Amino acid sequence: MGYALTSKSQVTLPKAIRELLGVSPGQEIDYEALPDGRVVIFPVRRASTDNPFMPLLGIGQRKRPTDEIMRETRGEDWNR
């Protein structure tokens, strides 16, 4: 089965291929043209070292003022 290119030379990846690659909308994919004319498509996996804070994103408690957290972790005289 073939797939037609849009006027912008784009093609939609079929659901089975997206599932096989483990990609979702908005995620980057890359491709490599092989010498025999075939093309390999693969998901772009960023190394965890690119941004060491990504695993921590969204886990902070925003309901407490910073001063309160600093006193709790460093003691009453944290700001002297």
N, C-alpha and C positions, 0 to 999 in steps of 0.2 A: 504494500500500500504506500502511496506517495502522498506528500503534503505540499500544498501550494504556498508560494511565498506571497506575502502581502505587497502592497505598493511600496512599502518601506523596506522591502527585502527581509522581512521578519517571518518566522515560522513559530507556531505554538508547539511546545513539547507535549506529546500525549501524556495522559495521566500515568500510564504504566511506566513510561520512561522517567517521569518525575519521581515516582515512588521508588523505582530501582536506584536512582541516583540519591534519593533521600533529600530532595530539595523542595523548597516551598516558595510561594510568591515573594519576590523581593530579594531572594538569595542569589548570589552571583554564581554563574557557571563560566567555565572556560572551555576552550576546544583546541585541538592540535590537529593540523593536517598531516597525514601520513604520506610517504612517498608514493604509495600505490593508489592514491586518490581517495582513500577513506578518511573519515574525520572522527576523532575520539572526543567525546564530550565528558567533562567531569566537573563536580562541584568545587568551588573555591573554598578551601578550608583554611581559615586564618589560624596561625599558630597562637597559642595562648599567651606567648611572650609579646605579641603585638601590643596588647593593652592589659597589663597585669591587674587592672581594677575591674575588668569585665565580670569576673565571677562574683564580685561584691556589689554589683549594680542592683539597686533597689532593695537592699536588705537593711538599710539604716532605719532607725525610728525617728520620724520627723515630728512627733508630738511633744518632744521634750526640748527645752532650750539648751543651747550649747553650753552655757555656763553651768547648768545642772549636771550635764554629762561630765564636764571637766572636773567639777568638784567630786563626783562619784569615783572617777578613775584616778585622779591625782591628789585628792585631798582638799581640805578647805582653803589652804593657802596656795592654790594652783596659780593664782593670778598676781603673785607678788614678785 
